[in-house]
Amino acid sequence: MPSSLLTSPKPTNEITYYLTITFVPSSALACKDEVISWLVMHGIDSFMEGSVEHCDIPDESGIDKTELFDQLGGNESPLVLCGYNPEWLRSIAAQLTARFAPQLSWKLTSMPTTEWQEGWKEGFRPITTARFFLYPPWETSPCPAGKMPLVINPGMAFGTGQHATTQLCLSALESITKNRAAAGFARLLDVGTGSGILAIAAKKLGFAEIDACDIDPDAILACAENCRLNQVSGINPWQGSLVPRLNGKEQCYEVIIANILFPVLEELAPALARLLAPGGTLLLSGILCEQEEQMLGICAQHGLTVQEKFNLEDWSCLLVSKS
């Protein structure tokens, strides 16, 4: 990954910044697809198209998604990235400009974070899993009996528990820990930690030491805040890519979680296999069901064997082991 995407000044969360990327109409279709691919390949998968994030509308809603997408501007609609750190967003804009100009332009705007937060609070509802009651800080419902509370304020980071990929990883984590005592767990690595939700869940499930990384500085801010909200310690978050951080400090992990997107998983597969301890377990998520067979082939190439599959909606999570 470009080094300029790996480091930036420590952000604060009082102001939310918007990077709006606008496309020249004559080349909008091709350029927009290329920009989205570039963002995804660099681990940046939290962006908005038009006014509806990911146009993620339930099938049963009766809304014509194609018609709505066209109303929002279709392939000419801007892409919007949000964050707390303006220098981080400017570094992304500079690299996009260098690569794609003059097919696009950009501008940076801002608003108080308190105003921005009101826009997504309505969509963040509590979730109950086999072991957890996952809820936002403003939720007043009591934690059900027999569940562990898991409070998450995502801020700008991906990971409220609402998305199928996060729920799949929680189910997989619960599956591999249900028959073992808390003392039986040692080290876990959470790659692309986002809000820290999976790292914190792993801590509550008994892992002693957890490393968590993400290239997004807002994710590290969110992870640290959520550790505080859940009163957990022993989680070590860092901003940066998996490979540069660990090349100089090879370690083995009993469990690794990688809830990213398929192109990034494919790129990181050799490093993930190398860092997984013999007999260890790797949770791979962010995989569309149609990409599952290809991911299985990649796992086989690196000596990883699939032990269990979890599916939800159009997404797949693979639980693989290293002999």
C-alpha positions, 0 to 999 in steps of 0.5 A, spaced: 500 500 500 502 507 498 505 509 504 501 516 504 495 511 506 499 508 512 500 514 517 497 521 518 496 525 525 492 523 530 485 525 529 480 528 534 472 527 533 469 533 534 469 535 527 467 530 521 470 532 514 467 530 508 471 528 501 466 529 495 469 526 489 465 528 483 466 525 476 466 528 469 460 526 465 463 524 459 468 519 463 464 518 469 462 510 468 469 508 467 472 513 472 468 511 477 468 504 477 476 505 477 476 509 483 471 504 487 476 499 485 482 503 487 479 505 494 477 497 495 484 495 493 487 500 499 482 497 504 477 503 504 470 500 503 466 505 507 464 510 502 457 513 500 454 514 493 449 520 492 445 520 499 444 513 500 450 509 503 452 503 499 444 503 496 443 498 501 436 497 501 432 491 503 429 487 498 422 487 501 422 494 501 418 494 494 423 500 492 426 500 485 433 500 487 435 501 479 430 507 479 433 510 486 440 509 483 438 513 477 435 519 481 441 519 485 445 521 479 447 514 477 454 513 475 455 520 475 453 521 482 459 523 487 463 518 492 463 521 499 468 519 504 467 521 511 472 522 517 475 526 523 482 527 520 482 532 514 489 530 512 488 523 511 482 525 506 487 530 503 492 524 502 487 520 499 484 526 494 491 527 492 493 520 490 486 520 486 488 526 483 495 524 481 492 517 478 485 519 475 485 527 473 482 530 469 477 525 470 475 527 477 475 533 482 474 533 489 472 538 495 473 538 502 467 540 507 466 539 514 460 539 520 460 538 527 460 531 529 454 531 533 450 534 527 453 528 523 451 523 528 444 524 528 443 522 521 445 515 523 442 513 530 436 511 527 439 505 523 443 502 529 439 498 533 441 492 538 443 485 536 442 479 540 447 473 538 448 467 542 453 470 547 452 477 546 447 483 547 450 488 542 448 495 543 449 503 542 451 507 548 444 511 547 440 505 548 436 504 554 434 497 554 437 492 559 441 487 557 438 480 557 439 475 562 445 470 560 448 475 555 454 479 555 454 486 554 457 489 548 457 497 547 459 499 540 459 507 538 462 506 531 464 513 530 467 513 523 469 506 523 466 500 519 463 496 525 456 497 528 454 489 528 448 491 523 452 488 517 452 481 515 459 480 515 460 482 522 455 478 525 458 472 521 464 473 524 461 474 531 458 467 530 464 464 528 468 467 534 462 464 539 463 457 535 470 456 536 470 458 543 464 455 546 467 449 548 473 452 551 475 455 558 477 462 558 484 460 560 485 456 553 486 462 549 492 466 548 493 471 542 489 473 537 490 478 531 484 482 528 485 485 521 481 491 519 478 492 526 474 498 524 470 500 531 474 494 534 467 490 535 470 483 534 477 485 538 472 487 544 468 481 543 474 476 543 477 479 549 470 478 553 470 471 550 477 470 554 483 471 549 489 474 553 492 478 548 489 481 542 493 485 536 488 490 532 490 493 526 487 498 521 489 503 515 484 508 517 486 513 523 478 513 525 478 506 526 484 506 531 480 512 535 473 508 535 477 502 537 480 505 543 474 509 545 470 502 545 475 499 549 474 504 554 466 504 554 467 496 555 472 497 560 477 492 557 484 492 556 489 488 553 487 490 546 493 493 542 490 497 536 495 500 531 494 504 524 497 501 518 497 495 514 498 488 516 504 486 512 509 493 514 507 492 521 509 485 522 515 484 517 520 486 522 516 483 528 514 476 526 509 473 531 504 467 531 497 468 533 492 462 535 486 466 532 486 471 526 480 475 524 480 478 517 473 481 516 475 485 509 473 485 502 475 479 497 481 483 493 484 485 500 483 478 503 487 475 496 492 480 497 494 478 504 493 471 504 500 469 504 501 473 510 495 471 514 497 464 513 504 465 515 502 469 521 497 463 523 500 458 528 500 451 527 493 448 529 491 455 529 484 458 526 483 463 521 476 467 520 475 470 513 469 474 512 467 480 507 466 474 502 460 474 497 457 467 496 459 468 489 466 469 491 467 463 496 469 457 491 475 462 489 477 464 496 477 456 498 482 455 492 486 461 495 486 458 502 488 451 499 494 454 495 497 456 502 496 450 506 489 452 509 483 447 510 476 449 511 473 447 517 466 450 517 462 455 513 457 461 515 452 464 511 448 470 512 444 474 506 449 474 500 455 473 505 460 468 507 465 467 512 470 461 512 473 458 518 479 455 516 485 451 520 493 451 519 496 444 520 
